Amino acid sequence: MVLKEFRWCQISSVRQLYPNHQKRVTGAAFIFKRSLNYHMDIDTIFKRLKENESLARKFHEIEVSILTILNYEDLFKRLLDQIQLKFKVPLVWLSISKESEVSRLAQQLSTHETWRERINLIEWQDLVAITENRMTPRLINTNMDQYSRIFPRPSALRIKSVALAPISLDGNLIGSLNQGDYSSHRFHPGLDTYLLQQLAIKVSLCLSNVTAHEKLRFMAFRDPLTGLLNRRALDKAIAREFSRALRYDRPLSVVFIDLNRFKQINDTHGHKTGDAVLSHMASILMEEKRETDIVARFAGDEFVFVLSDTSYDEADHFMRRISNLFDAPVRIENAMISIRFSYGIASTQTDTFRSATDLVKAADVHLYAAKYGTNHPVGGSGR
């Protein structure tokens, strides 16, 4: 975005010079370059007016393009792509506080590469320091290493100037909209940032609307305690993966997991601790899963893994590795808890199944055999 040093000039004072300007923008203002020669001719004035009108139009088009979007993926992609396209900026990205609700929801709901490549998660204290805890844009072209925490990788070392526009959610600072250039002259202090600040305000309003809709989507398909997919979402996901496995003749394995002696944990330490155990278990499963894997809370203390392109032996090796993570007790709610679980595996590689439902049922049967047919203290499976 080419930001220039401008002087305010009321539209009413130039309307007679620019009769074709049809928009009614009462109270608005054009911005003129500070070095404007007051004796410049009428052609130069027209040229400046058209440049400003073009700049304002681009900002307006970006704002309009994001107003009706109701999910994070599309909002982020449209916003960043449009800024980069219209203003020919080499780098455009968002920095979001790790502690924010937007970060939590977007990571759980979004799978698009935009989130991984163009969204930079940073610590809250770093965000406050870099934005100076203000909602006005900053233009920086010196001491760039001090701001490298918010730069996207691997371009951080090449950025010579940056424009940071703070964004908020419900009035609270949660991130910044950033533009970076490899030239130190692109963004420098003293340039007018009015239109950039207005865009950041519109983005903040859109974020509020999108977040409300994403909360509803999260509640519809996610377990509120663990954040994992719920039973409804699992049924849809496994049906999709089952059809894909049949179509491309690829192995698909399902793992049914059940915590051992979970009732005893609830009776001894209380349901609050029991809920914390379930959340801890879910967090481990999420950390260990591959990007293509699906993990869900089936019911109560039962979890399900859907492992695409995974043989029975590979699934069993994967689960044994997870079992080893629970060898030692963990501190949960001020109590040392030994978490043990059993698991059963069913795979399209070893048996023929008529439906995804039959595949899940088979994994459940193998779980029962592992839990009650062996003395394995942590987990096991039956074919």
C-alpha positions in Angstrom: 0.0 0.0 0.0 1.5 3.3 -1.0 1.1 5.6 2.0 1.9 9.2 1.3 2.1 12.3 3.4 -1.1 14.2 2.9 -2.8 17.4 4.0 -6.5 17.4 4.9 -8.7 19.3 2.4 -12.5 19.5 2.8 -14.3 18.0 -0.2 -16.7 21.0 -0.3 -13.7 23.2 -1.2 -12.8 21.1 -4.2 -16.2 20.0 -5.4 -16.4 22.7 -8.0 -13.1 21.6 -9.3 -14.3 18.0 -9.6 -17.9 18.0 -10.8 -17.9 14.4 -11.8 -17.4 13.1 -8.3 -20.8 11.6 -7.6 -20.4 10.2 -4.1 -21.9 12.2 -1.3 -19.5 12.0 1.5 -20.5 14.8 3.9 -18.0 15.5 6.6 -15.3 13.3 4.8 -12.0 14.7 3.7 -9.4 14.2 1.0 -5.8 14.1 2.0 -3.2 16.0 0.0 0.5 15.6 -0.1 2.1 17.8 2.5 4.5 19.3 0.0 1.5 20.5 -2.1 2.4 23.7 -3.9 -0.5 26.0 -3.4 0.1 27.4 -6.9 -0.1 24.1 -8.7 -2.3 24.1 -11.7 -5.8 22.6 -12.0 -4.5 19.5 -13.8 -2.3 18.6 -11.0 -5.2 19.0 -8.5 -7.3 16.7 -10.6 -4.5 14.1 -10.7 -4.1 14.2 -6.9 -7.9 13.9 -6.4 -8.0 10.9 -8.7 -5.1 9.2 -6.9 -6.9 9.7 -3.6 -10.2 8.5 -5.0 -8.5 5.4 -6.3 -6.8 4.7 -3.0 -10.1 5.2 -1.1 -11.9 3.0 -3.6 -9.5 0.1 -3.0 -10.0 0.3 0.7 -13.7 0.4 0.3 -13.7 -2.6 -2.1 -11.7 -4.6 0.5 -14.1 -3.7 3.3 -17.2 -4.6 1.2 -15.7 -7.9 0.2 -15.4 -9.2 3.8 -18.6 -7.8 5.3 -20.8 -10.9 4.6 -18.2 -13.6 5.4 -19.2 -15.8 8.3 -16.1 -18.1 8.9 -12.5 -17.5 9.8 -10.9 -19.3 6.8 -12.7 -17.3 4.2 -12.4 -14.0 6.1 -8.6 -14.4 6.6 -7.9 -15.6 3.0 -10.1 -12.9 1.3 -8.7 -10.1 3.5 -5.0 -11.0 3.0 -5.4 -11.8 -0.7 -7.2 -8.6 -1.5 -4.7 -6.3 0.3 -1.8 -8.0 -1.4 -3.5 -7.9 -4.8 -4.8 -4.3 -4.7 -1.7 -2.6 -3.1 1.0 -4.9 -4.5 2.4 -5.6 -1.0 5.0 -8.4 -0.9 3.9 -9.7 2.6 0.5 -9.5 4.3 -0.4 -11.5 7.4 -2.2 -11.4 10.7 -0.7 -11.7 14.2 -3.1 -13.1 16.7 -2.7 -13.5 20.5 -2.3 -17.1 21.5 -4.6 -16.5 24.4 -7.5 -15.0 22.4 -10.8 -16.7 21.6 -10.1 -16.2 17.9 -6.9 -18.2 18.1 -8.6 -21.1 20.0 -11.6 -21.3 17.7 -9.8 -20.7 14.4 -7.2 -23.4 15.1 -9.9 -26.0 16.0 -12.2 -25.1 13.1 -9.8 -24.1 10.3 -7.8 -26.5 8.1 -6.8 -24.2 5.3 -3.2 -23.5 4.6 -3.9 -19.8 5.2 -4.0 -20.4 8.9 -0.7 -22.2 8.9 1.2 -19.9 6.6 -0.2 -16.4 7.1 -1.4 -16.3 10.7 1.3 -15.7 13.3 0.4 -16.7 16.8 2.2 -14.6 19.4 2.3 -14.1 23.2 -0.1 -11.5 24.6 2.8 -9.5 26.2 4.6 -9.4 22.9 1.5 -8.0 21.1 1.0 -5.3 23.7 4.7 -4.3 23.5 4.7 -4.1 19.7 1.4 -2.2 19.3 2.3 -0.1 22.4 -1.2 -1.2 23.6 -2.8 1.3 21.3 -5.4 0.9 18.6 -3.7 3.2 16.1 -1.5 1.9 13.3 2.3 1.9 13.5 4.7 2.4 10.7 8.2 1.0 11.4 11.4 1.0 9.3 14.2 0.9 11.9 15.4 -1.6 14.4 13.4 -4.3 12.7 15.0 -7.1 14.8 13.0 -5.8 17.7 9.7 -6.8 15.9 10.8 -10.1 14.4 8.5 -12.0 16.8 5.5 -11.0 14.7 7.1 -11.6 11.3 6.2 -14.6 9.2 8.8 -17.2 8.5 11.0 -17.5 6.5 10.7 -13.9 5.3 11.5 -12.3 8.7 15.1 -11.4 7.9 14.3 -9.7 4.6 11.6 -7.3 5.9 12.8 -3.7 6.0 9.6 -1.9 6.8 6.2 -2.8 8.2 2.7 -1.3 8.8 0.9 -2.7 11.9 -2.8 -2.0 12.3 -4.1 -3.3 15.6 -7.4 -5.3 15.6 -9.8 -6.0 18.4 -12.6 -8.3 19.5 -15.3 -6.7 21.5 -13.1 -3.8 22.3 -10.1 -5.8 23.4 -6.8 -5.9 21.5 -6.3 -9.4 20.1 -3.9 -9.0 17.2 -2.7 -6.9 14.3 -3.1 -6.7 10.5 0.4 -6.5 9.1 2.0 -5.5 5.8 5.7 -5.9 5.2 8.0 -4.7 2.4 11.6 -5.4 1.5 12.2 -1.7 1.1 12.7 0.6 4.1 11.0 3.4 2.2 7.6 1.7 1.8 6.3 2.3 5.3 7.9 5.0 7.4 6.7 7.1 10.3 5.0 10.3 9.3 2.8 8.8 6.6 -0.9 9.1 6.9 -2.6 6.0 8.2 -6.3 7.1 8.4 -7.6 4.7 5.8 -5.6 1.8 7.2 -7.0 2.5 10.6 -10.6 2.5 9.2 -9.9 -0.8 7.5 -8.7 -2.3 10.8 -11.9 -1.1 12.5 -14.0 -2.9 9.8 -11.9 -6.0 10.2 -12.5 -5.9 14.0 -16.3 -5.6 13.4 -16.2 -8.5 11.0 -14.2 -10.6 13.5 -16.9 -10.0 16.1 -19.6 -11.2 13.7 -17.6 -14.2 12.5 -16.7 -15.3 16.0 -20.3 -15.4 17.0 -21.1 -17.7 14.0 -18.0 -19.8 14.6 -19.0 -20.4 18.2 -22.3 -21.8 17.0 -20.5 -24.0 14.5 -18.1 -25.2 17.2 -21.0 -26.1 19.5 -22.7 -28.0 16.7 -19.7 -30.3 15.9 -17.5 -30.2 19.0 -17.6 -31.7 22.4 -17.8 -28.7 24.8 -15.5 -30.3 27.5 -12.6 -31.6 25.4 -12.9 -29.6 22.2 -12.8 -32.8 20.2 -15.3 -33.6 17.5 -18.5 -34.9 18.9 -20.5 -38.1 17.9 -22.4 -36.3 15.2 -19.3 -34.9 13.5 -17.6 -38.3 13.9 -20.4 -40.1 12.1 -20.0 -37.8 9.1 -16.3 -37.9 9.1 -15.9 -41.6 9.3 -18.6 -42.1 6.6 -16.6 -39.8 4.3 -13.3 -41.6 5.1 -14.8 -45.0 4.6 -16.1 -44.1 1.1 -12.7 -42.7 0.2 -10.9 -45.8 1.4 -13.2 -48.0 -0.8 -12.9 -45.7 -3.8 -9.1 -45.6 -3.8 -8.5 -49.0 -2.3 -6.6 -47.5 0.6 -6.4 -48.9 4.2 -8.5 -47.3 6.9 -8.2 -48.1 10.6 -10.5 -47.1 13.5 -9.3 -47.2 17.1 -11.9 -47.3 19.9 -10.4 -46.1 23.3 -11.9 -46.5 26.7 -10.4 -45.2 30.0 -9.9 -47.9 32.7 -11.3 -47.4 36.2 -12.6 -43.9 35.3 -15.6 -44.3 37.6 -13.1 -44.9 40.4 -11.4 -41.6 39.6 -14.7 -39.8 39.8 -15.7 -41.4 43.1 -12.3 -40.8 44.7 -11.4 -37.3 43.4 -14.7 -35.9 42.2 -16.2 -35.1 38.9 -14.2 -31.9 38.4 -11.0 -34.0 38.5 -12.7 -36.6 36.2 -13.5 -33.9 33.7 -9.9 -32.7 33.9 -8.6 -36.2 33.2 -10.8 -36.4 30.1 -9.5 -33.0 28.9 -5.9 -34.1 29.5 -6.5 -37.3 27.6 -8.0 -35.3 24.7 -5.1 -32.9 24.6 -2.6 -35.8 24.4 -4.6 -37.4 21.6 -4.7 -34.1 19.7 -1.0 -33.5 20.1 -0.1 -37.0 18.8 -2.4 -37.3 15.9 -1.3 -36.6 12.3 -2.8 -33.8 10.3 -5.0 -36.3 8.4 -6.2 -38.2 11.5 -9.6 -37.6 13.1 -10.1 -37.9 16.8 -13.5 -37.6 18.6 -15.1 -38.1 21.9 -17.6 -40.9 21.4 -19.4 -40.8 24.7 -18.4 -40.5 28.4 -14.8 -41.8 28.7 -14.7 -43.2 25.2 -12.7 -41.8 22.3 -12.3 -42.8 18.7 -9.4 -42.4 16.3 -10.0 -42.5 12.5 -6.7 -43.2 10.8 -6.7 -42.9 7.0 -4.1 -44.7 4.9 -3.1 -46.7 8.0 -2.8 -50.4 8.2 -3.7 -52.5 11.3 -0.1 -52.9 12.3 0.6 -49.2 11.9 -2.4 -48.3 14.0 -1.3 -50.7 16.7 2.2 -49.2 16.7 0.7 -45.7 16.9 -1.4 -46.7 19.9 1.4 -48.4 21.8 3.4 -45.3 21.4 0.6 -43.2 22.9 0.2 -45.8 25.7 3.9 -45.2 26.7 3.1 -41.5 27.3 0.9 -42.6 30.3 3.5 -44.7 32.1 3.8 -42.3 34.9 1.1 -40.7 37.0 0.3 -37.0 36.2 -0.8 -34.2 38.5 -4.4 -33.2 37.8 -6.4 -30.9 40.1 -3.8 -31.3 42.9 -3.9 -35.1 42.7 -1.5 -37.6 41.2 -3.6 -39.6 38.7 -2.6 -42.8 36.9 -4.4 -42.8 33.6 -4.9 -46.2 32.0 -6.9 -47.1 28.9 -7.7 -50.0 26.7 -8.2 -49.8 22.9 -9.5 -51.9 20.1 -8.6 -51.7 16.4 -10.5 -52.5 13.3 -9.1 -52.1 9.9 -10.3 -52.5 6.3 -7.0 -54.2 5.6 -7.8 -57.2 7.7 -11.6 -57.5 7.3 -14.4 -56.6 4.9 -17.0 -54.2 6.2 -20.3 -53.2 4.6 -20.4 -49.7 6.2 -18.5 -47.3 8.3 -20.9 -48.2 11.2 -19.8 -51.8 11.0 -16.1 -50.7 11.1 -16.7 -48.8 14.3 -18.7 -51.7 15.9 -15.8 -54.0 15.1 -13.4 -51.7 16.8 -15.7 -51.6 19.8 -15.8 -55.4 19.9 -12.0 -55.6 19.9 -11.9 -53.0 22.7 -14.1 -55.2 24.8 -11.9 -58.1 24.2 -8.8 -56.1 25.1 -10.3 -54.6 28.2 -11.9 -57.7 29.7 -10.1 -60.6 28.0 -6.5 -59.6 28.9 -4.7 -58.3 32.0 -2.9 -55.6 30.0 -2.7 -52.6 32.5 -2.6 -49.8 29.9 -4.1 -51.0 26.6 -4.3 -53.7 24.0 -6.3 -54.7 21.0 -7.9 -57.7 19.4 -8.3 -58.5 15.8 
